[in-house]
Structure formats: structure tokens, C-alpha cells
Amino acid sequence: MASGSGTEAGRPKVSPGDFVRQVRQETRKVAWPTRRETMVTTIMVFILTTVLALFFLGVDWVLASIVKWLVNLG
């Protein structure tokens, strides 16, 4: 802090009431997703998570098999 001027990076301090008002104004500007968009996105996340879990399970199994085979050689 350079001095006690009450500003940080050139912005004046804002009272708690003004802060809440500004937050409400910004919240009104948000394009909120519809219920359908939220459900479709949630379902896609679950599907992709399952697919990736199965993929990494397979990769892990293959790598574990290779390591076991290499250990048994010696």
C-alpha cells in the first residue's frame, strides 16, 4: 500500500450496501442456463466421466499386465 488514501489500484472504497447493490446488478446480467440445459450438461458430465473411468481402467490393466510380465522374466 502506497498511502492511506483508501484506494487500491485506483478504485475508491465501496460501502457494504453499494457492494451488495453492484453484485445484484451484475447478477441480473448473467445469462442463466435453463433447467433443460443444466440437465443435459449434467448427464453429459456423468457419461464422459464413466467413459474416461473405463478408459483409464483399461490402460491401468494393460500397464499392470506389462509390469507383471516384465517382473516374471527375471
Secondary structure as the mmCIF struct_conf table of DSSP 4:
data_model
#
loop_
_struct_conf.conf_type_id
_struct_conf.id
_struct_conf.beg_label_comp_id
_struct_conf.beg_label_asym_id
_struct_conf.beg_label_seq_id
_struct_conf.end_label_comp_id
_struct_conf.end_label_asym_id
_struct_conf.end_label_seq_id
BEND BEND1 GLY A 4 GLY A 6
STRN STRN1 THR A 7 GLU A 8
TURN_TY1_P TURN_TY1_P1 ALA A 9 GLY A 10
STRN STRN2 ARG A 11 PRO A 12
HELX_RH_AL_P HELX_RH_AL_P1 PRO A 16 LYS A 29
BEND BEND2 VAL A 30 VAL A 30
HELX_LH_PP_P HELX_LH_PP_P1 TRP A 32 THR A 34
HELX_RH_AL_P HELX_RH_AL_P2 ARG A 35 LEU A 73
#
